């Protein structure tokens, strides 16, 4: 489990709608002036939450790319900015907003909001006007430098380690708490790893639960049938979704 860190800063003297300054200026302040902006986008969030805007994008330096995201609470003249540190992420996608007191629906399979390279904050597409208990859904990704693993026959296999993470951030409180932060893809050159999906489902309380299904990936030359996926239910605790204490299925000798 990877935790998302937060930091606060104040942006003064802004001239864009609701006090938000030009996207590039704010993003450059987030990632540093030494990075070149590759992709950037900003949106106005639905009413009902603590935050009013979201800004995210990707910067590039000689050693690679860095993804960054910030939530803003803007008034007529100033904005309070909360930077979300996406440690290790090279790409960030905004999947939209959900209402934890609303209807069940997908999380990890939501369609990403496109395109990038916007110049102004715009209304978030397909979002409701107001959220009762809103959350922002994003997906980050990172790919390692080419590495060499060995398959079951000890033959070298060269490729990359790919990791995609689903992050759900509560918009209700000023802390922008990450209430879910779990991998949806974690795969290695030899084919091993896992692929997971997440969705909002009805529970026993007022807030929606999360259900997940994880499919373990085998070595490409294992010769074994695919194992059964592992289903799990997650319930919202004090500040994040906590999985029920279910145990993954036992591995047999084939795996």
C-alpha angles and dihedrals in degrees: 000000000000121000124217115224125216136209133180132220137163124235114203137195098020125174106190126095113305090002096299114142126217111305095236094053094052094043091049089053089053099050102024133257093266091072124082115227110241101169132007138170137168132192140185110242124224118267122262101064136086094252126065104187141028126206125186141157149128130274127195132214131171091275099049144284132317126200121210138180135186135187118213135199106201132191130180094287111011142036130210108214127204113194116211110210109218096192113211095358117139096181135030128194127190110223095183138252131301134195112231088203093047137076124321116255147135126310111174094035097052112127114255118246112247155226117041128205098068122163101203138036108264133185111278108255118247092005124136120245092245138018125206095201105002131191132184117229120207137166123211127192138193133179125201126226112272110288134181122235129174126241127219090282091051091248114147117253117190121202144103136291108234124197127181120183131198113216124186116192123195112233095192099082133046091241093070089218116205099231093180128025113165138142117255094182128023111162136161134207094261091055100257123129136074142282120202139183128204133198140172114249138175116272137175095274137062092265123068122255124224124236123198136189120197124195115199114220121221133209110282092242098040095113088211126128114251111272120242115271117255114236122201139176122221125200127195112251128181096308110351145023112278122198121237111253095260118146124228115247116274117260117240127212093273091069 
